[in-house]
Amino acid sequence: MKIPQQATLLRIFIGESDRFDGVALHEAIVLKAREMHLAGATVLRGPMGYGLSSRLHTAKILRLSEDLPLVIEIVDSEDNINRFLPELETMMSSGLVTLEKVQVLKYGDTVTTPG
């Protein structure tokens, strides 16, 4: 799989407790991205954050949250990301979705055969 040098970063901000069809939303999003052959997806778990409600979510020992912030990042061509967005729309009831242009410097490694 090849990503163009000029690509798009899709960043999705959700909560750890968000669900879609009985499955963790972050898992559903990553599986849908994989099903649609997007280049890759990474889920990042944040130790602290807040969103629209201004409710603080934190991993501090005295206030252990079961709804920590998650960020899902997907980088691919603009066309592939745009093809994915309607699917994402059906999965999310709340959250923040951003897009930005990125320059891909490297994707994967060149495999060489010893010999």
Secondary structure as the mmCIF struct_conf table of DSSP 4:
data_model
#
loop_
_struct_conf.conf_type_id
_struct_conf.id
_struct_conf.beg_label_comp_id
_struct_conf.beg_label_asym_id
_struct_conf.beg_label_seq_id
_struct_conf.end_label_comp_id
_struct_conf.end_label_asym_id
_struct_conf.end_label_seq_id
BEND BEND1 GLN A 5 GLN A 5
STRN STRN1 GLN A 6 GLY A 15
TURN_TY1_P TURN_TY1_P1 GLU A 16 SER A 17
STRN STRN2 ARG A 19 PHE A 20
TURN_TY1_P TURN_TY1_P2 ASP A 21 GLY A 22
STRN STRN3 VAL A 23 ALA A 24
HELX_RH_AL_P HELX_RH_AL_P1 LEU A 25 GLU A 35
TURN_TY1_P TURN_TY1_P3 MET A 36 HIS A 37
BEND BEND2 ALA A 39 ALA A 39
STRN STRN4 ALA A 41 ARG A 45
BEND BEND3 PRO A 47 PRO A 47
STRN STRN5 MET A 48 GLY A 49
TURN_TY1_P TURN_TY1_P4 LEU A 52 SER A 53
STRN STRN6 HIS A 57 THR A 58
HELX_RH_3T_P HELX_RH_3T_P1 ILE A 61 ARG A 63
BEND BEND4 GLU A 66 ASP A 67
STRN STRN7 PRO A 69 ASP A 76
HELX_RH_AL_P HELX_RH_AL_P2 GLU A 78 MET A 91
BEND BEND5 SER A 93 SER A 94
STRN STRN8 LEU A 96 GLN A 103
BEND BEND6 GLY A 108 GLY A 108
#
